[in-house]
Amino acid sequence: MTSSFEFILRILLPLFLLLKAGVISVNGDALVTGTVFCDQCKDGSRGFFDYPLSGAKVAVSCGDQYKEESSNFMGSYTVRFEGSPDLSGCSARVVRGPEDCGAAAGPAQGLKFMFRIFDMEAYTVDPLLSQPSKPMSFCSHSGAPTKPKPTPPAIKVPPPVSLSRPPPAPPRSRSPAIPFLEASACSYDKWLMPAFKCYWKVVSPETPVALAFGPVAAGKYGPDLTLLNGLYGRGDLYRTLLREATAALLNSYNSIRFPYPTLSVVSNMNSALLGSQREALMTALRFRRANSGISGRSTLACNFTPCS
């Protein structure tokens, strides 16, 4: 069953933006929306390490109906058919992926009818997959088992006689934890500290808010405001919302055990911007609670260590 997050992100939000921009009219068009993911482990299913894939070419086809569109930076695509064609037997598939994850494509997925509004029909598609040429090294099945190389017989060598104690080994510098694997939640002020700059993943301090959160945020905050500047927001409800949403976005990239997945952060942020002031306030408070490490009955620590 499609979640409210997927419904907003894949159906209502693109429909609202296209109607507002005048790209489509209410004359009986049909919209097909979905998301493409990079299947990093090549297991044919969507998993923890799979991420939304930008620049994948998706084709929707059945009978004499055929159209292609590319996925955006969030992995989403929208295909529009003019008139009122019967798309009940159509399917969507990846026909070409980007260089880093386009060696093979997953199976085609059938279209699912969602609703009709203003004589316009909306269809959704289960996640499509595109695969790299080889599974990533962190996958448990990253290749066929290899035969162990025979080891030569060990030669016993007597230890050297030492009259003095060897000098202690120099301490190792502790590097940041691998993303996804450790539970972590850090407040916005931690993300502002230069000592933790190496934890910025996927996005950088100079990434525009409009690029990170999409066109709704661009309309609210403008095209030039950066994520770093967004972390300084205070004194205004929507600047506070942006501050906590930005911290939640960074936390979602840094830890897979953060309460809000990345796409959920973006979806909740856009929903708050399109809703009432009360909804914006409640969303900001929920993000602040998660960024503070409060998750249900448990608490998450901020696992930052100074970058070397």
Salt bridges, closest charged atoms under 4 A:
GLU6 OE2 - ARG10 NH1 3.77
ASP29 OD2 - ARG80 NH1 3.24
GLU82 OE2 - ARG80 NH2 3.82
GLU121 OE2 - ARG116 NH2 2.28
ASP126 OD2 - LYS112 NZ 3.01
GLU244 OE2 - ARG243 NE 3.03
GLU244 OE2 - ARG288 NH1 3.25
